[in-house]
Amino acid sequence: MTNIAFIGLGIMGLPMSVHLVEAGHTVTGYNRSPEKVASLVEAGGTGAESVAEAVKDAEVVCVMVPDSPDVQDVLAGEGGVFENAASGTLVVDFSSIRPDVTVALAEQARERGLRMLDAPVSGGEAGAKNAALSIMVGGEAADFDAARPYFDAVGKTVVHVGPSGSGQTVKAANQLIVAANIEALAEAVVFLEAYGVDTAAALDVLGGGLAGSKVLDQKRSNMLDRSFDPGFRIELHHKDLGIVTAAAREAGVVVPLGGLVAQLMASAKAVGDGGLDHSALLRGVERLSGR
């Protein structure tokens, strides 16, 4: 149906690229770790040895890499997408990066005859594997309409939220809400355990009331079992909360809870928990409680 290049085949990018293959598209993947490319090839995609090779014949280029400098390198760096993609190519950045960086890259893309959307996602590894991601999209409405089939192949809730940079702004708000919920759940779990309550039963009843949330549903087992294999790593959430606090300051907005949870996330990273799932904020509550 469409020739798609997918740059970045990590925890999120690999299952997303596979869903695009399953939707009938021709997907060529590139990743710095070759074994991830092999996994895409096993699923029916093809592999490339460079960004330039991946985007050579692409009609759509998807990017899913960790941070703003990575996106800048993939798109605007030497041998990157902007140098090698054909005029008219649709560039979809699924990464979570600074809104101001997105706006600047979108302008560079337009100058080169490319169309760019910022389309950060929420839902973690489970959402990526189940094609159930929430996707918040910034850019031109016509480009959003053109990209809709690709979004529908990897996501469940897909919304155009405004011009370039808007998707990243909404994602920053998402990360603030998620972090605050995870910290509150972690504190509640440690509190319940301190009193010898049947914590699983307690979370069952709390989940049925106003305290219920997707965070509670998806992260309760991590906390109860102390199983913190990464669905979304603390080091990445730390990066995202840095975006929140910086952007809030630029806008003159006070985010006191955001500032606090950003410090707690930074502490978790500093003590070596950066590679764990963000539900491992529980470990920070235990440390502070001397447990």
Secondary structure, DSSP 4 states (H G I P E B T S, - for coil): --EEEEE--STTHHHHHHHHHHTT-EEEEE-SSHHHHHHHHHTT-EE-SSHHHHHTT-SEEEE--SSHHHHHHHHHSTTSHHHHSPTT-EEEE-S---HHHHHHHHHHHHHTT-EEEE--EESHHHHHHTT-EEEEEES-HHHHHHHHHHHHHHEEEEEEEESTTHHHHHHHHHHHHHHHHHHHHHHHHHHHHHTT--HHHHHHHHHTSTT--HHHHHHHHHHHHT----SSBHHHHHHHHHHHHHHHHHHT---HHHHHHHHHHHHHIIIIITTSBGGGHHHHHHHHTT-
